[in-house]
Amino acid sequence: MVTSKGVGLAVPDWPTTFGYNMFLFPVSKWVGGIFFEHTHRLIATTVGFLTIILAIWLWQDRQRSWREPSDVDEQAREGSRAGRRVNQSIRNLGLIAVAGVILQGILGGLRVTMLQDQIGIFHACLAQAFLGLIVVIALMTTNFWRSLSNVMIDLKKFTPLKTLAFAATIAIYVQLALGATMRHQHRDLAILDFPTANGAWIPDTSPNTLAQLNSWRDARGYSDVTAFQIWLQMAHRLLALIIAVAVFVFCLRVWRDARGIAALRRLSIWWVALLFFQLALGAWTIWSNKAADIATAHVAVGAIMLSFGVSSCAICWRILHGRAVERSTTRFEARGAEVT
């Protein structure tokens, strides 16, 4: 909402708020754009404190084990070693999360003090990466995560599924980055119609056409556009189409090749549902001339789609990793039998 409403500088100082300690700023002054910007800072600080608490908990909770269950002695020892590796990985992810949230806070402050839109773009991209990291940590600390090591799959069919999930998720992240680049230019839409683009399927960005287009926009109070801004929005549309195909194909592949994995089935169905919702919000954003509430909803659903993609990638990786550990244990037992 801060970016959609253009109120990022409603509070001109940082880390204070109009000279007040952030937590002591009078509620009576939370008005207009100040409300959105100041609330954004308070929520960000809360997320920072929670992330620190999370990291401390992950490092101190040595009673809990996130390792694979085993029955045989040798398997138990192997499981114990695997468990220690998993625990250490989770703890390291907690530290990375703390570093990320600190960097995010610094970028937010520098965006205010240095007045650089480019910092806002990095600020937005880091926020999405942080969300993905928290999703991974949440998954890895569940009993569900441990149970995935025992899932039986056909590796030849499942490996392409993992690749597709990773490709779709990376594409969604790039799409969010493109969106952040457009949003943080703080300008009107470069293309005001949809599904066409300035009245054509492929926009003409020649100098003469741009001059006529900007003359038309000036007469209606819109800001001038460049060829780069037009093609940036076209890239956003094209990538949306690619993502739509990738998510839809992923869903079909899950129901064909991984029907027995209930978590992936549910995720794939919801991923497709969110896809259609997101496409509708994208069109609505253009038709409403980037109305703040619609644009914000578009960004929020994009973040949810990213979290679903990260979850699907993590589940696929975990299943394949569990199968790899099982094959290694089987080979170890076979060598032991030969020696005996």
N, C-alpha and C positions, 0 to 999 in steps of 0.2 A: 504493500500500500504506500510505503514511503516513496518508492520510485514511481509508481503509477500516478500518484498525486503530485509528484514533483516537489516534495517537501523535505528533501534530504538535508537542506541547509536552513530549515526552520529554526534549528538550534545552531547558532554560528560558532560555538566553542566546544572544545573537547579536551579532557574528559569531564569537565564541569558542564553544567547546563545553565547558561546565563549567569555564570559566576557562582552558582550554588553547587554544593556537593550533589552528585546525581541522585542520591537517595533522599535528600532533604529538599528537593525542589518542590515548592508548594503545589498541591493538587489544584488549587484555584487557577493556576497559570497553565494548566494542561488544556489549551484551547487551540482550535484550528489545526494547522500543520504541526504545531508543537506537540500536540497529543500523540500523533503517529510517530514522530521522530523520537520523542522522549520514551514512549512505551517500547519502541524498538530497542532502545539502549538498555532499558531495564530487563526486557526479556533476554537480550543477548548476554547480559551479566549473569542472569539466572542460569542460562545454559552453560556458561563458563564454570560457575560453581558446581553445578551438577556433574559436569564432565570431570572436574578434579576429584569429586567424591567417587565417581565411577572408577577412575584410575586407581585411587587409593584402595578401594574395595577389591579390585581385581588383583592387586599385589598382596593384600593382606589375607585374602580368603584362601588359605592353604589347606583347609579341611576338605574343600570340594575338589573333585577331580573330573575333568572333562575328557577322560581317556576312553578308549574302546573297552567294553567288558570282555573278559577272557576267562576260560575255564582251565585250560592246560597250563602247566607250570611255565613252559617256555613261552607260550602265548601270553601268559600273565606278565612275564618279564618284558616281553616285547610291547605289550599294552601299556605297562608302566612307563617305559621309555617314550612311547608315543604320547602318553598322557602328559608327561613333563614337557614335551615339545609343544603340545597344544596349549598347555597352561602358560608357557613362556610366550607363545605367540599372542595369546589373548592379552597378557600383561603389556607386551610391547605395543599392541594396537591401542591399549588404553593411554599409553604415553604419547603415541602419535596423535591421538584425539586431543589431548591436552595441548600439545604444540600447535595443532591446527586451530583450536578455538582461540588460543592466545594470538596467533597470527591473524585470525579473522577479526578480532577486536582491534588490533593495531591498524589493519587495512581500513576498517570502518572509521577509525579516528583520523587517519591520514586523508581519507576521502573528504572529510570536513575541513581539515586545516590546510590541505594543499590544493583543494578545488580542482582535482583531476578526475575526469570521467573514466579514464582508463583504470584507475584504482577501483572504481565502483564495479567495473567488469570483472576484475580479478576477485573482488569481494564476493560477488554473486557466484562465480564459479567455485570458489573455495567452499562456500556454504553448501553447494550441492555435493561436493566431494565429502565434506564432513558428514552430511546426512547418510551417504552411502556407507561410510566407515562405521557409524553408530549402528546401522542396520546389521552389518556383518558381526559386530560385537554382540548385539542382541541375539542373533541366531546361534553364535558359537557358545553361548552360555546357557543353552537349553538342553533338556534331556532329548528333545527331538533331534538335535544335531548329532548326538551320540548314536541314536537309532539308525541314522542314515548309512552308517558304515556296514550294516548288514543287508542292505537292499541288493537284491539280485537283478542284474541287468545284462543286456546284450551290448558288449563294449563297442562292437562295430556300428551299432545303431545309435548308441547313446553319445559317443564322442562328437559326432556332428551336431547333436542337439546342444551340447555345451558350447560349441563354437558359435552356433547361431545365437544363443543367449548372450554370450559375451559381445558379439558384433552388434546386436540390437541395443544393448545397454550402453556401449560406447557411442553409438549413433545418437542415442537419447541425450547423453551428456554433451556431445558436440552441439546438438540442437539447442540445448539450454544455454550453451555458451553463445551461440549465434543470437538467441533471443536476448540475452543480457547485453550483447553488443548493440543491438538495435534500441533496447530500452534506455540504456545509459547515454545515448546521444541526446536524449531529452528533446526530441523533435517530433513533428507530426509524422504520420505514416508516409513512407516513401511511395507506397502503392495503396490507393484508396478504394479499390474494387476487388471483388473476389467472386468467382474463381478466375476471371480474367485479370490481366495486369495492365492498368492504364488503357483498357479497351482492347487489348490484344492478348493472345496466349503467350507470345514471346515479346516482351516489351522492347520498343525501339529506344535506344539510349544515345543516338547520334546527337551531336551538338545542336543542330537545328531543332530537332524534336524536343530535346531537353529545354531549350530556350522557350519554345511554345508552351511546354508543360509548366515550367516555372512561372510564365506569364499568367497562365490560367490559375495556378495556385495562388499567386500574389493577389489576384483579383478577389479571391475568396478567403484571404487571410491565413493561408497555409504557408509554412516555411518552404524555402527552396530545397530541392533535392539534387543529388549528384548521381552519376551512373553507378558508382560504388554502392550507394545506399539502396538503389533499386535492385541491383543484382544480389545484394546481401539478403534482401527480403525474398527474392526469388530462390536463393539457395536454401533459405529457411523452409520455403514451401516444398521444394524438391526433396529435401531431407525428410520432411514429414511424410511424404509418400513412400520413401524407402523404408522408414521406420514402420509404417503401417503394414507394408508387405512382410517385413521381417517378423513382426509380432504375430501376425496372422499365421504365417508359415510355422513359427515356433509352436503356436497352439495346436495346429494340425499334427505336427510331428510328435508333440507330447501325447496326444490322444491316440496316436498310432503306435509309437515306439516305447512310451513310458507310461502307459495307462495305469500300471500298478502303483505308481508313485502319486499318492493322493495330493500331497502338497503342491507338486508341479501342476497337476490337473487344475486345482483351484486357482493357483497363481495365473496360469495361462488364460483361464476364462475371465478373470478379473482384469488381466492385462489388456485383453481385447476390448472389454467393456469400457475401460478407461481410455483406450485408444479412440473409440468413436466419440466419447465425451470430449476428449481433448481436441479432436478435429473440429467438432462443432464450436467449441470455445474459441479456437483459432479463427474460424470464419466470423464468428460473432464479434471478436475483437476488432476485425477490420470493418465490418458493417456498422459497428457502434462508434467508429472513429477512435478506437483505443480507450473506451470508457474504463475508468480506474478499477471498478469492481470486476468487470469482465476480464481485463488484462491480468489482474491479480489472481483470479481463479485459474486462468490459463497457465500461469507460472506454477501455481500450487499443484495442479493436476499433473503438470510435467514433472515436478519433484516426486510425486507419488508414483508415477510411472517409472522414474529412475529407481526408486526404492524397490519396486517389484522386480525390475531387471536385475538389480544387485542381489536380491534374494534368490532369484532363479539361478544366477551364476554361482552363488555360494553353494546352493543345494547340489547343483550339477558337479561342481568341483569336489564337494565332500563325498558324494557317491563314488565318483571315479577314484578319489584318493583312498577311500575305504577298500575298494576292489584291488587297488595297487598294493596296499598293505597286506591284504589277504593272499594275493599271489606270491608276494615275497615270503610270507610265513609258510605257504605251501611248499615253495622251493626249498626253504630251509629244512622243513621236516623231511622232504624227499632226500636231501643230501645226508641228513642224519640217519635215515633208514638205510641208505647205501653203506655208510660207514659201519653201522651195526651189523 
